[in-house]
Amino acid sequence: MEPLVHLTLALSFATLFGAAALDKMRALSEWPGVVRNYRLMPDAFVGAAAAGLLAAEAFTAAALLWPPTQHIGACSAALMLLLFATAISINIRRGRTDIDCGCFGTKLHQVLSSWLVVRNVSLAVLASTLLLPVARRPLTALEIAISITLVLTLAFLYPVVAVVLAAPGRADARVLSDVARPSR
């Protein structure tokens, strides 16, 4: 794999999982309720599962930033995305599409949809490309700047794309106001 592509993907996934973990930490008291809403386990396990998922997201972000652990971070990212896709699929099959996906804590309210399953599976496949061998050549300062610029651009576009691709008439009205209103 081209080193510039590898760096951009690793930084993008680190940003994605880091932002998701931070948003959940900001609304820590609400996060177990989001996990509980999926109804995939007894209530007695929800607190531990919520804490474990949050820790796994933070670990994944950190592992993707350090080259010696990027393979572990890539595997963790792909597995978590597939786990999330499975949980969403189960609830869609149950007809429970009105719950919040919990992807970014309370910051980006999204109801469950097939689009989220496709997105998560696609991201899992993309994360697994970080396991491919990387061509051995040093990156220039310009290439590193380009990678960082791409990652920042993607970070700003991600919530906008989520709103645009939300199921028509299903997106929570708070999504638009949260995206349009600057953070305090």
Secondary structure by P-SEA (a helix, b strand, c coil): ccaaaaaaaaaaaaaaaaaaaaaaaaaccaaaaaaaaaccccccaaaaaaaaaaaaaaaaaaaaacccaaaaaaaaaaaaaaaaaaaaaaaaaacccccccccccccccccccaaaaaaaaaaaaaaaccccccccccccaaaaaaaaaaaaaaaaaaaaaaaaacccccccaaaaaaaacccc
